[in-house]
Amino acid sequence: MTDTLPDNRSEIRQTRPVLTRTERAELRLAQQKRHRRIGWVLFLIVLLLAGGGAYLVYGTSVLGLRKVTVTLNTGSGVVESTDEAAASDSSSIAAAADSASAPPSPTAIEFDAPSVAAAAPVSPAGPVLDSELIGQVQTAVAVPSGTPLISVDLTQVSAAVELIPQVADAEVTRQWPGTLHVSVTLRIPVAVVPANSSLYLLDSFGNPYLTVPAVPPGLVTLRLATPGPADPATLAGLTVVQVLPAELVPLLSTVSARSPYDISLELTDGRTVQWGGVSDSVRKGQILPAVLAQQGTAFDISDPALVTVR
């Protein structure tokens, strides 16, 4: 014999209030209104958060500029600003040279940003950043400390930095929360050209970009009528300069390119070399040391297969 529990479900259903159609409609309407109110509240909260975030980013200095770092993207050297004030102010600089055997070791140095461009030091590995050039970059950036980082015009800053004569290219990026990073590519001087009673550094594209008081060690003086990247004689002269054996550079007085087909070398001891045109320049550069080892004062290697010595 099993006991059975009474089924009260029917009784419970009978005790529930029975809503009329109108009451059910009013209940649904109330629920919809409540859902709409919750939706509006959530929308206002999101709007306030978004507005507050936008104000924080665009309207305050919380995420404003605190530091400008400058690096040379060739890897031959890294110099980084540690200044916490305006980019255009004088600041402390951390300089580090990359090496294959050890990580960079920063050394703080003080400097004042100069008003006149100066040549970057030239090392066997190429140009490197120095405190003076870093100062010029920071002056060109000219973004006041605290300026919201998001509002900095990176294209405008990059264009301003590229106006520095030594800078061939500049890439500017934001590094949150408050750093502006400038990566510069420096022009590499390959020769010095006399023009307008001055000496100009000449890059590998034929651009005379910076005056210097004297010919830097390791560079050749290239004499040209109309130096420039669109001048055929300039490009021909640069071709010759860049294939000359390094050990002969100290012996050279000048390289003259009167035309792309009439290039000559003058040595410091008065000897001359008729190079001719740029054809077979690599071969001419290879045989030149052996040619100069011969007795004579004038050498013609315009045809490297038929060298003339006088």
Solvent accessible surface area in square Angstrom, and as a share of the most:
residue,aa,sasa,rsa
1,M,233,1.04
2,T,118,0.69
3,D,133,0.69
4,T,120,0.70
5,L,164,0.82
6,P,102,0.64
7,D,88,0.46
8,N,74,0.38
9,R,160,0.58
10,S,47,0.30
11,E,98,0.44
12,I,95,0.48
13,R,149,0.54
14,Q,144,0.64
15,T,110,0.64
16,R,156,0.57
17,P,113,0.71
18,V,135,0.78
19,L,68,0.34
20,T,78,0.45
21,R,195,0.71
22,T,89,0.52
23,E,77,0.34
24,R,105,0.38
25,A,45,0.35
26,E,104,0.47
27,L,93,0.46
28,R,129,0.47
29,L,88,0.44
30,A,46,0.36
31,Q,68,0.30
32,Q,93,0.41
33,K,93,0.39
34,R,108,0.39
35,H,117,0.52
36,R,126,0.46
37,R,142,0.52
38,I,91,0.46
39,G,37,0.36
40,W,158,0.55
41,V,83,0.48
42,L,104,0.52
43,F,108,0.45
44,L,90,0.45
45,I,80,0.41
46,V,95,0.55
47,L,95,0.47
48,L,133,0.66
49,L,126,0.63
50,A,60,0.47
51,G,40,0.38
52,G,41,0.40
53,G,32,0.31
54,A,48,0.37
55,Y,143,0.54
56,L,77,0.38
57,V,36,0.21
58,Y,131,0.50
59,G,44,0.42
60,T,31,0.18
61,S,51,0.33
62,V,96,0.55
63,L,43,0.21
64,G,1,0.01
65,L,0,0.00
66,R,91,0.33
67,K,50,0.21
68,V,3,0.02
69,T,7,0.04
70,V,0,0.00
71,T,24,0.14
72,L,5,0.03
73,N,86,0.44
74,T,81,0.47
75,G,40,0.39
76,S,34,0.22
77,G,7,0.07
78,V,40,0.23
79,V,11,0.06
80,E,64,0.29
81,S,0,0.00
82,T,58,0.33
83,D,20,0.10
84,E,112,0.50
85,A,45,0.35
86,A,14,0.11
87,A,3,0.02
88,S,53,0.34
89,D,65,0.34
90,S,63,0.41
91,S,7,0.04
92,S,39,0.25
93,I,0,0.00
94,A,17,0.13
95,A,29,0.23
96,A,16,0.12
97,A,75,0.58
98,D,63,0.33
99,S,65,0.42
100,A,119,0.92
101,S,111,0.72
102,A,52,0.40
103,P,114,0.71
104,P,63,0.40
105,S,86,0.56
106,P,91,0.57
107,T,84,0.49
108,A,81,0.63
109,I,68,0.35
110,E,140,0.63
111,F,23,0.09
112,D,113,0.58
113,A,35,0.27
114,P,34,0.21
115,S,117,0.75
116,V,110,0.63
117,A,37,0.29
118,A,31,0.24
119,A,40,0.31
120,A,10,0.08
121,P,57,0.36
122,V,63,0.36
123,S,38,0.24
124,P,152,0.96
125,A,83,0.65
126,G,10,0.10
127,P,8,0.05
128,V,40,0.23
129,L,12,0.06
130,D,41,0.21
131,S,29,0.18
132,E,64,0.29
133,L,2,0.01
134,I,0,0.00
135,G,0,0.00
136,Q,15,0.07
137,V,0,0.00
138,Q,3,0.01
139,T,65,0.38
140,A,25,0.20
141,V,7,0.04
142,A,63,0.49
143,V,15,0.09
144,P,88,0.55
145,S,48,0.31
146,G,15,0.15
147,T,35,0.20
148,P,27,0.17
149,L,0,0.00
150,I,51,0.26
151,S,63,0.41
152,V,7,0.04
153,D,76,0.39
154,L,45,0.22
155,T,107,0.62
156,Q,123,0.54
157,V,8,0.05
158,S,18,0.12
159,A,55,0.43
160,A,31,0.24
161,V,0,0.00
162,E,64,0.29
163,L,149,0.74
164,I,14,0.07
165,P,43,0.27
166,Q,4,0.02
167,V,1,0.00
168,A,47,0.37
169,D,70,0.36
170,A,6,0.05
171,E,106,0.47
172,V,11,0.06
173,T,53,0.31
174,R,74,0.27
175,Q,87,0.38
176,W,127,0.45
177,P,91,0.57
178,G,6,0.05
179,T,19,0.11
180,L,0,0.00
181,H,32,0.14
182,V,0,0.00
183,S,18,0.12
184,V,0,0.00
185,T,39,0.23
186,L,8,0.04
187,R,61,0.22
188,I,94,0.48
189,P,9,0.06
190,V,26,0.15
191,A,0,0.00
192,V,0,0.00
193,V,0,0.00
194,P,37,0.24
195,A,25,0.19
196,N,134,0.69
197,S,127,0.82
198,S,41,0.26
199,L,44,0.22
200,Y,52,0.20
201,L,3,0.02
202,L,0,0.00
203,D,4,0.02
204,S,50,0.32
205,F,147,0.61
206,G,0,0.00
207,N,41,0.21
208,P,48,0.30
209,Y,30,0.11
210,L,14,0.07
211,T,72,0.42
212,V,17,0.10
213,P,140,0.88
214,A,62,0.48
215,V,58,0.33
216,P,28,0.17
217,P,133,0.84
218,G,63,0.61
219,L,23,0.11
220,V,7,0.04
221,T,17,0.10
222,L,0,0.00
223,R,123,0.45
224,L,22,0.11
225,A,92,0.71
226,T,91,0.53
227,P,36,0.23
228,G,11,0.10
229,P,71,0.45
230,A,95,0.74
231,D,24,0.13
232,P,83,0.52
233,A,11,0.09
234,T,0,0.00
235,L,78,0.39
236,A,6,0.05
237,G,0,0.00
238,L,3,0.01
239,T,56,0.33
240,V,0,0.00
241,V,13,0.07
242,Q,100,0.45
243,V,43,0.24
244,L,15,0.07
245,P,25,0.16
246,A,84,0.65
247,E,115,0.52
248,L,11,0.06
249,V,27,0.15
250,P,101,0.64
251,L,81,0.40
252,L,18,0.09
253,S,44,0.28
254,T,14,0.08
255,V,0,0.00
256,S,19,0.12
257,A,3,0.02
258,R,140,0.51
259,S,36,0.23
260,P,32,0.20
261,Y,174,0.66
262,D,49,0.25
263,I,0,0.00
264,S,18,0.12
265,L,2,0.01
266,E,80,0.36
267,L,3,0.02
268,T,94,0.54
269,D,93,0.48
270,G,50,0.48
271,R,48,0.18
272,T,58,0.34
273,V,1,0.00
274,Q,62,0.28
275,W,0,0.00
276,G,6,0.06
277,G,16,0.15
278,V,60,0.34
279,S,76,0.49
280,D,86,0.44
281,S,7,0.04
282,V,96,0.55
283,R,129,0.47
284,K,1,0.00
285,G,2,0.02
286,Q,117,0.52
287,I,22,0.11
288,L,0,0.00
289,P,45,0.28
290,A,67,0.52
291,V,6,0.03
292,L,15,0.07
293,A,85,0.66
294,Q,91,0.41
295,Q,169,0.75
296,G,24,0.23
297,T,94,0.55
298,A,19,0.15
299,F,5,0.02
300,D,42,0.22
301,I,0,0.00
302,S,50,0.32
303,D,71,0.37
304,P,22,0.14
305,A,96,0.75
306,L,132,0.66
307,V,49,0.28
308,T,62,0.36
309,V,51,0.30
310,R,180,0.66
